[in-house]
Amino acid sequence: MTFRSPIKHCRACGAAVAYRLPDDGDTRERAVCTVCGTIHYENPLNVVGTVPVFADGRVLLCKRNIEPRWGKWTLPAGFMELDETTAEGAARETEEEAGAHITMGPLFSLLSVPRVGQVHLFYLATLLSDQFNPGHETIEARLFSEDEVPWDEIAFRTVNETLRCYFADRKRGSFGLHCIDIE
């Protein structure tokens, strides 16, 4: 079952909307204004973040100070904002959540989560320091080697999958792009 927070009112004129097939040949039911005819499209949200890696190979994780999954560990990530690229958003989230200084690397994982209407994009990033200044959304920011990662305390499946891909690629000595569908 897909998560959907239904649109009730037109953003253009404020009138009620009705869910139906638009008259333009679209094949999906959309929220269509009953007065002005504006079609309101609902599209997935982008979650952007990093896999911040220190020189010794340890990965930075943040302990969440917000719901959902308060107290669980995650990679620094959050919703992409308007007027920023995915890489800019990932760097911003890393600064906001961990207070970490990084150099951005390439896109590492792209995870589709259709059940909640999200796409998660994680970039590799090099940590320039092992000193962090976590923001209000983070209880603690810490470096972990693979055997130290609190695997049972990882907040999200997308983070778990991304970390497993990172450590597997690191062992192989070659990093690729990982595209994963989360059912």
Salt bridges, closest charged atoms under 4 A:
ASP23 OD1 - ARG20 NH1 3.36
ASP26 OD2 - ARG30 NE 2.81
GLU42 OE2 - ARG4 NE 3.75
ASP56 OD2 - ARG58 NE 2.68
GLU84 OE2 - ARG92 NH2 2.75
GLU93 OE2 - ARG92 NH1 2.96
GLU96 OE1 - ARG92 NH1 3.24
GLU140 OE2 - ARG142 NH1 3.67
GLU146 OE1 - LYS171 NZ 3.26
GLU153 OE1 - LYS72 NZ 3.06
GLU161 OE2 - ARG157 NE 3.65
ASP169 OD1 - ARG172 NH2 2.18
ASP169 OD2 - HIS178 NE2 2.63
